[in-house]
């Protein structure tokens, strides 16, 4: 069961990285993905950095962050990245 769980997150990570590279993942979806991976304590730094880059491309004037989204960023931002750089 554990192996299937690890494989699932690994396969999803490959797909999300593909979407990031193809510029087909929007900032809202990137934030949702970042939150999910942070809660599960899965994902690589490459994934997290790609997701954060997409999130940062959001135009906060045209599409302001909601209080829920700000909470997601504050609570689930992968602080481990800061330790590895």
Backbone as JSON Lines, residues from 0, in Angstrom:
{"i":0,"aa":"X","n":[0.82,-1.19,0.0],"ca":[0.0,0.0,0.0],"c":[0.87,1.26,0.0]}
{"i":1,"aa":"X","n":[1.89,1.28,0.83],"ca":[2.78,2.44,0.9],"c":[3.46,2.68,-0.44]}
{"i":2,"aa":"X","n":[3.88,1.62,-1.09],"ca":[4.53,1.76,-2.4],"c":[3.58,2.37,-3.42]}
{"i":3,"aa":"X","n":[2.32,1.99,-3.38],"ca":[1.33,2.55,-4.31],"c":[1.13,4.04,-4.04]}
{"i":4,"aa":"X","n":[1.12,4.43,-2.78],"ca":[0.99,5.84,-2.39],"c":[2.16,6.64,-2.91]}
{"i":5,"aa":"X","n":[3.36,6.16,-2.7],"ca":[4.57,6.84,-3.17],"c":[4.57,6.94,-4.69]}
{"i":6,"aa":"X","n":[4.18,5.87,-5.37],"ca":[4.13,5.87,-6.83],"c":[3.1,6.87,-7.35]}
{"i":7,"aa":"X","n":[1.96,6.96,-6.68],"ca":[0.92,7.9,-7.08],"c":[1.45,9.34,-7.03]}
{"i":8,"aa":"X","n":[2.05,9.72,-5.92],"ca":[2.58,11.08,-5.8],"c":[3.72,11.33,-6.79]}
{"i":9,"aa":"X","n":[4.51,10.33,-7.04],"ca":[5.6,10.46,-8.01],"c":[5.04,10.69,-9.41]}
{"i":10,"aa":"X","n":[4.04,9.92,-9.79],"ca":[3.41,10.08,-11.11],"c":[2.73,11.44,-11.24]}
{"i":11,"aa":"X","n":[2.04,11.85,-10.19],"ca":[1.4,13.17,-10.22],"c":[2.44,14.29,-10.33]}
{"i":12,"aa":"X","n":[3.56,14.13,-9.65],"ca":[4.61,15.14,-9.73],"c":[5.13,15.28,-11.15]}
{"i":13,"aa":"X","n":[5.32,14.17,-11.82],"ca":[5.78,14.22,-13.22],"c":[4.77,14.98,-14.06]}
{"i":14,"aa":"X","n":[3.49,14.69,-13.86],"ca":[2.44,15.35,-14.64],"c":[2.38,16.85,-14.34]}
{"i":15,"aa":"X","n":[2.47,17.21,-13.07],"ca":[2.43,18.63,-12.7],"c":[3.64,19.36,-13.27]}
{"i":16,"aa":"X","n":[4.82,18.74,-13.21],"ca":[6.0,19.37,-13.8],"c":[5.82,19.55,-15.3]}
{"i":17,"aa":"X","n":[5.2,18.59,-15.97],"ca":[4.89,18.74,-17.4],"c":[3.98,19.94,-17.64]}
{"i":18,"aa":"X","n":[2.95,20.07,-16.82],"ca":[2.03,21.2,-16.96],"c":[2.74,22.53,-16.72]}
{"i":19,"aa":"X","n":[3.63,22.56,-15.74],"ca":[4.41,23.77,-15.47],"c":[5.27,24.11,-16.67]}
{"i":20,"aa":"X","n":[5.98,23.13,-17.2],"ca":[6.88,23.37,-18.33],"c":[6.13,23.79,-19.58]}
{"i":21,"aa":"X","n":[4.9,23.3,-19.74],"ca":[4.08,23.66,-20.9],"c":[3.29,24.95,-20.66]}
{"i":22,"aa":"X","n":[3.49,25.55,-19.48],"ca":[2.77,26.77,-19.09],"c":[1.24,26.58,-19.16]}
{"i":23,"aa":"X","n":[0.81,25.41,-18.72],"ca":[-0.61,25.07,-18.73],"c":[-1.19,24.99,-17.31]}
{"i":24,"aa":"X","n":[-0.39,25.38,-16.32],"ca":[-0.86,25.36,-14.94],"c":[-0.99,26.8,-14.45]}
{"i":25,"aa":"X","n":[-2.18,27.16,-14.02],"ca":[-2.41,28.52,-13.55],"c":[-2.03,28.69,-12.09]}
{"i":26,"aa":"X","n":[-1.93,29.94,-11.64],"ca":[-1.54,30.22,-10.25],"c":[-2.47,29.61,-9.21]}
{"i":27,"aa":"X","n":[-3.78,29.59,-9.47],"ca":[-4.72,29.02,-8.5],"c":[-4.5,27.51,-8.38]}
{"i":28,"aa":"X","n":[-4.36,26.84,-9.51],"ca":[-4.1,25.39,-9.49],"c":[-2.74,25.09,-8.87]}
{"i":29,"aa":"X","n":[-1.77,25.95,-9.12],"ca":[-0.44,25.75,-8.54],"c":[-0.5,25.86,-7.02]}
{"i":30,"aa":"X","n":[-1.27,26.82,-6.52],"ca":[-1.42,26.97,-5.07],"c":[-2.11,25.74,-4.47]}
{"i":31,"aa":"X","n":[-3.14,25.25,-5.14],"ca":[-3.82,24.04,-4.66],"c":[-2.87,22.85,-4.63]}
{"i":32,"aa":"X","n":[-2.06,22.71,-5.68],"ca":[-1.11,21.6,-5.75],"c":[-0.04,21.72,-4.67]}
{"i":33,"aa":"X","n":[0.47,22.93,-4.49],"ca":[1.48,23.16,-3.46],"c":[0.94,22.78,-2.08]}
{"i":34,"aa":"X","n":[-0.29,23.2,-1.82],"ca":[-0.92,22.89,-0.53],"c":[-1.07,21.39,-0.34]}
{"i":35,"aa":"X","n":[-1.52,20.7,-1.37],"ca":[-1.7,19.25,-1.27],"c":[-0.39,18.53,-1.01]}
{"i":36,"aa":"X","n":[0.64,18.9,-1.76],"ca":[1.94,18.25,-1.56],"c":[2.53,18.58,-0.19]}
{"i":37,"aa":"X","n":[2.34,19.81,0.27],"ca":[2.87,20.18,1.59],"c":[2.16,19.41,2.7]}
{"i":38,"aa":"X","n":[0.85,19.27,2.6],"ca":[0.1,18.51,3.6],"c":[0.56,17.06,3.62]}
{"i":39,"aa":"X","n":[0.76,16.49,2.44],"ca":[1.18,15.09,2.34],"c":[2.67,14.91,2.64]}
{"i":40,"aa":"X","n":[3.4,16.03,2.75],"ca":[4.85,16.0,2.97],"c":[5.54,15.19,1.88]}
{"i":41,"aa":"X","n":[5.11,15.43,0.65],"ca":[5.68,14.78,-0.52],"c":[6.2,15.87,-1.46]}
{"i":42,"aa":"X","n":[6.83,15.46,-2.53],"ca":[7.29,16.4,-3.55],"c":[8.75,16.77,-3.38]}
{"i":43,"aa":"X","n":[9.35,17.13,-4.48],"ca":[10.76,17.52,-4.49],"c":[10.86,19.03,-4.49]}
{"i":44,"aa":"X","n":[12.05,19.53,-4.2],"ca":[12.28,20.97,-4.25],"c":[12.02,21.51,-5.65]}
{"i":45,"aa":"X","n":[12.35,20.73,-6.67],"ca":[12.1,21.16,-8.04],"c":[10.61,21.42,-8.25]}
{"i":46,"aa":"X","n":[9.77,20.52,-7.76],"ca":[8.33,20.71,-7.87],"c":[7.89,21.95,-7.12]}
{"i":47,"aa":"X","n":[8.31,22.08,-5.87],"ca":[7.9,23.22,-5.06],"c":[8.34,24.54,-5.69]}
{"i":48,"aa":"X","n":[9.56,24.61,-6.16],"ca":[10.05,25.84,-6.78],"c":[9.27,26.18,-8.05]}
{"i":49,"aa":"X","n":[8.95,25.16,-8.84],"ca":[8.14,25.39,-10.04],"c":[6.76,25.9,-9.69]}
{"i":50,"aa":"X","n":[6.15,25.32,-8.66],"ca":[4.82,25.76,-8.24],"c":[4.86,27.19,-7.7]}
{"i":51,"aa":"X","n":[5.87,27.5,-6.9],"ca":[6.0,28.85,-6.35],"c":[6.21,29.86,-7.48]}
{"i":52,"aa":"X","n":[6.99,29.49,-8.48],"ca":[7.2,30.38,-9.62],"c":[5.88,30.69,-10.33]}
{"i":53,"aa":"X","n":[5.06,29.68,-10.51],"ca":[3.75,29.89,-11.16],"c":[2.86,30.76,-10.28]}
{"i":54,"aa":"X","n":[2.85,30.49,-8.99],"ca":[2.04,31.29,-8.06],"c":[2.46,32.76,-8.12]}
{"i":55,"aa":"X","n":[3.74,33.02,-8.22],"ca":[4.26,34.4,-8.24],"c":[3.9,35.13,-9.53]}
{"i":56,"aa":"X","n":[3.5,34.43,-10.54],"ca":[3.13,35.08,-11.8],"c":[1.71,35.63,-11.78]}
{"i":57,"aa":"X","n":[1.0,35.38,-10.72],"ca":[-0.37,35.87,-10.6],"c":[-0.38,37.39,-10.48]}
{"i":58,"aa":"X","n":[-1.29,38.02,-11.18],"ca":[-1.47,39.47,-11.1],"c":[-2.44,39.74,-9.96]}
{"i":59,"aa":"X","n":[-1.9,40.13,-8.81],"ca":[-2.72,40.33,-7.62],"c":[-3.66,41.52,-7.74]}
{"i":60,"aa":"X","n":[-3.4,42.42,-8.69],"ca":[-4.31,43.55,-8.91],"c":[-5.55,43.08,-9.67]}
{"i":61,"aa":"X","n":[-5.32,42.3,-10.72],"ca":[-6.42,41.79,-11.52],"c":[-7.17,40.66,-10.82]}
{"i":62,"aa":"X","n":[-6.45,39.86,-10.06],"ca":[-7.05,38.72,-9.37],"c":[-6.51,38.69,-7.93]}
{"i":63,"aa":"X","n":[-7.08,39.53,-7.07],"ca":[-6.57,39.61,-5.69],"c":[-6.67,38.26,-4.96]}
{"i":64,"aa":"X","n":[-5.72,38.05,-4.06],"ca":[-5.75,36.84,-3.24],"c":[-6.89,36.93,-2.23]}
{"i":65,"aa":"X","n":[-7.55,35.81,-2.02],"ca":[-8.57,35.75,-0.98],"c":[-7.89,35.47,0.35]}
{"i":66,"aa":"X","n":[-8.62,35.67,1.43],"ca":[-8.07,35.38,2.75],"c":[-7.7,33.91,2.87]}
{"i":67,"aa":"X","n":[-8.51,33.04,2.28],"ca":[-8.23,31.59,2.31],"c":[-6.92,31.29,1.58]}
{"i":68,"aa":"X","n":[-6.7,31.93,0.42],"ca":[-5.46,31.69,-0.33],"c":[-4.24,32.2,0.42]}
{"i":69,"aa":"X","n":[-4.36,33.34,1.08],"ca":[-3.25,33.86,1.88],"c":[-2.94,32.91,3.02]}
{"i":70,"aa":"X","n":[-3.98,32.39,3.65],"ca":[-3.79,31.41,4.72],"c":[-3.08,30.15,4.2]}
{"i":71,"aa":"X","n":[-3.46,29.71,3.0],"ca":[-2.82,28.53,2.4],"c":[-1.33,28.8,2.17]}
{"i":72,"aa":"X","n":[-1.01,29.98,1.66],"ca":[0.4,30.32,1.43],"c":[1.18,30.35,2.74]}
{"i":73,"aa":"X","n":[0.62,30.97,3.75],"ca":[1.33,31.09,5.03],"c":[1.48,29.75,5.74]}
{"i":74,"aa":"X","n":[0.45,28.92,5.68],"ca":[0.48,27.66,6.42],"c":[1.18,26.53,5.69]}
{"i":75,"aa":"X","n":[1.12,26.54,4.36],"ca":[1.6,25.38,3.62],"c":[2.8,25.66,2.73]}
{"i":76,"aa":"X","n":[3.31,26.88,2.74],"ca":[4.52,27.14,1.96],"c":[5.6,26.22,2.47]}
{"i":77,"aa":"X","n":[6.26,25.51,1.57],"ca":[7.27,24.51,1.99],"c":[8.54,25.17,2.51]}
{"i":78,"aa":"X","n":[8.58,25.39,3.79],"ca":[9.72,26.06,4.42],"c":[11.01,25.28,4.29]}
{"i":79,"aa":"X","n":[10.92,24.0,4.01],"ca":[12.13,23.18,3.83],"c":[12.96,23.65,2.65]}
{"i":80,"aa":"X","n":[12.35,24.28,1.67],"ca":[13.11,24.79,0.52],"c":[14.15,25.78,1.0]}
{"i":81,"aa":"X","n":[13.78,26.63,1.94],"ca":[14.7,27.65,2.42],"c":[15.92,27.03,3.08]}
{"i":82,"aa":"X","n":[15.77,25.88,3.67],"ca":[16.87,25.2,4.33],"c":[17.81,24.54,3.33]}
{"i":83,"aa":"X","n":[17.28,24.17,2.16],"ca":[18.08,23.43,1.18],"c":[18.82,24.32,0.2]}
{"i":84,"aa":"X","n":[18.51,25.62,0.18],"ca":[19.15,26.49,-0.81],"c":[20.36,27.18,-0.22]}
